[in-house]
Amino acid sequence: MALITSQEIKTNTSMGGNIDPDKFMHLLYDVQVLILEPSLGTALYDKIVTDFEADNLSGDYLQLFNSYIKPVLWHSVYAQYLRDGIILAQNTGIYENSPENASQADIENVKYVSKSAQSKADVYLERMERYLCDKSIPEYSNSQDNDYDLEPKEINTISGWYLPNGGEYPYAKYLKNND
C-alpha cells in the first residue's frame, strides 16, 4: 500500500512534474520497508498502514503521519530516484537516460543532490523519533509481538550527514524507563 501519491512527491521535492510515476513509485515500497518500518517498528508501521487504508488515522497517529512520515517518504523516494533514475531497463537492453537537447548531469552533482534530499529525510526521521519518545504511543514503546517483527531503531541512511551512534538505539533508555 502506497502511503503517499506520486503528486505529493513531485509537489514536495524538486522532482519535475512531467516525470512518469512508473519511473519512481516502485521505490516507495522499498523506502517504506527499508527505512520507515525499521524506524517505527513493525507494530506501529502496521497500525499506520492499517489505519491509513481504513481512512482512520487520528490524534497522535495523524500528526505523526502528516508531520514526519510523509516528509520522510517524499525526500527518501526522491533521493532514491536520483540515484536510480540515470539507468533505464528496457526490452531492448539497459541504457543511460539521455534526453534530446540536454546534457547528462555530472555524477558528482547527482550524488550531491541525492545526499541533500536524503539528509532532509534524516532530519524528519530524527524529529519523528523524538516525537515518538515524547508521546505515549503503545505500538512504539511496547515490544514487538514476536521475534521476526522489527523493534524500532535508528536508521543509518547514505545521506552522508548522518552520524551513526555505534548501533545503540539512542532512546532505548527512555523506552525501558517508561515501560
N, C-alpha and C positions, 0 to 999 in steps of 0.2 A: 504494500500500500504506500503510495507516494504521499508524504505529509505536506508537500508544497507543490505548487504548479510551476510549469516552465516560465510562465509570465512573471511570477514572483521573482524567480532567479534573474530574469532579464531586467526587471524593474529595479532591483535592489543591488545590482552589480553593474559593472561597465560592459557586460556582455551585450553585443549588438542585438537589436530587436528582430532582425531578419534571420537569425541562426535557427535552423531547423531543430525543434525539440528532440527529434530522433538522434541527433548528434550528441546530446548530453544528458537526457533524462535517465538513461540506463545507469549513469553514475550516481544518481540519487540513492538508489537502493544500497550500493556499496558504501556510501557515506553514512547512511542510516545504520547499517550493520557494523561497519568498521570503526566509526567514530562516535556516533550518538549512543548506540546501545551499550558499549563499554563504559561510557561516561555516566549514563543514567543507571546502569544495572538492568538486567533483563526484566525484573518485576515492574519497575517504573516505566521502562520502554514499552512493555506490553500494555500497560494501563493507558499510556498516552495514545498508542496506536488504536487500541480498542475504543477508547472514548472519542478519538478523532473520527473513526469510522462511523460511530453511532451519533456523531454531532452532539456530543455530551460533555465536552471539556468545559470546566467551570472553575471558579475560585483560583487557588494557587496553581492548579494544573494548567488553566488557561493562560495565566500570567507567565508561567514557565514556558509554555508553548510559543506564545507571541513574542515575548521579550528575549528569549535565549535560544530555543530550539530552532526556530525559523532562521534567524541570522546565521547560526552555525551551519545549517544546511545550505543556505544561499551561497555563502562565501566558500564553503568546502567544495561544493559542486563546481562552482566557477573555477576555483584553483585546480581541481582535478581536470576539468575540461581544457584549461590552458596547457596542462602537461600532455594530455592525450589527444587533443584536437588537431595536432600537427599531422598525424598519420591517419590515412583513410584506408580501410579494408573494404575492397570492392570485389565483385565476382571475378574480375579480370586480374586481380593482384592487390598488392599493398603499395600505397603511394603517399608521398608527402603532399599535403594540401597546398596548392599554389593557384590562387585565383588570378584571372586575367587582369591586366593593368594594375597590378600590385606587386610589391616586393616582399619576399619572405622576411619575417621578423628574425632578428638575431636571437639565437637560442639563449644567450645570457639575459637578454631583455625579457624573454618569455619566462625564464626561471625567476627573474626578479619580480615580475608582476604576479606570478603564481604564488611565490612566497609571501608577497604582500597580502594577497587575498586570503591565504591560509592563516596568516598572522591575525587578520581580523577575526576569523573564526576562532582562533585560540583565545582571543580576548573574551569573546562571548562564552566559550567553554569555561574559562576561569570564573567569570561572573556567574554562570549557571551553577557551578559547584558551590560557590559562596551562598547563592540564593537557596540552594537545596539544603545546605547545612543550617541556614538561618530559619528555614521553615520546617515544620514538623510533618514531613511527607512520609507516611509509613512505608511506602514501597521503596523509598530510598534509604531510610535509616535502619530498616529491619533487613536481616539477612535474606538471601535468596532461598527459595523453597527446596532446592536440590543442588547436587554437585555440578551439574552441567550448565546451569544458568550462570550468568556473569554477575559478579559483585561490582558495584560502582568503583571506578578507578580513574585516576588522572591519565589522560591520553597524550602520548607523545606524537605530535604531527611533524611533518617535514618542512614547516614554515621557516625554520632557521632562527626564529626568535624565541622559541620555547626552550626553557632550561629544565632538563629532567631533574627529579628530586631523588635519584638513587633508587627508584622503584617503590618507595613507601608512599602510600596514599596520604596526602597532606592533612586530610580531615578525618582520618581514621580514629584519632584520639577523641575528637568531638563525638563521632558516632558511637564509640564504645562508652563514653561517659553519659550519653543520653539514652541508652537502651533501657 
